[in-house]
């Protein structure tokens, strides 16, 4: 099990390194969006849209104050 986990972690780091510029851009875009308590909508929408364009299924939840 540990060997398989080590391989997975290694593949993760390889992918992060390969996409470093893209990921830095995504994070930079995200921190420009306000995400104060109760005002997380724009940041949440940005992340959901990014994940959808990456082929992932997302759910967006509105929290009650």
N, C-alpha and C positions, 0 to 999 in steps of 0.2 A: 504493500500500500504506500509506504513512504517513498519508494522508488518512483511509483506512478505520479505521486504528488510532486516530487522533484522535477519530473519531466514536464508536468503541466505548468509549474511555476517558471521553468526555463522558457517554455514556449510563450508564456505571457510576457516575459521581459523582452524576448525577441520582437514580439508584435508591438509592444510599447515603443521600443527603440525605432522600429521601422516607421511608426506613425507619429513620432515625437512632434514634428511641426504641426500636424493636424490637431493633435491633442492639446498642445499649448494654445493654439488658436481658439479651440472650443472653450477651454478654461478661461481664456482672456475675455471672450464674448460673454460667458456666463457671469463673471464677476462684475461686468458693466451693468448688469440688470439688477434692479432693486429686488431684494428678497427678504425684507423685514417681516417680522411676525405678523401674519394676517395679510401680507402683500406678496406672497410667494408665487402668484399666478404667472407673471412674465418669465421668471426663471424656470418654473416647472414646465411651462409650454415650450421653452427653448430646448430643454433637455429631452422632452418627449418627441419633439420634431426631429431633433438630431438622431435619436435612437430609431425612430421610424425610417429615416432615410438610410439607416444602416441595416434595415431589414428586420428590426425587432418589433415586437408587439408591445404597446404601452397602455397603461391606464392612468388617467389623471383624476385625482380626487380633490375635492374642495373640502377643507376642514371647517367645521363650525367654530366660530369664535368662543 
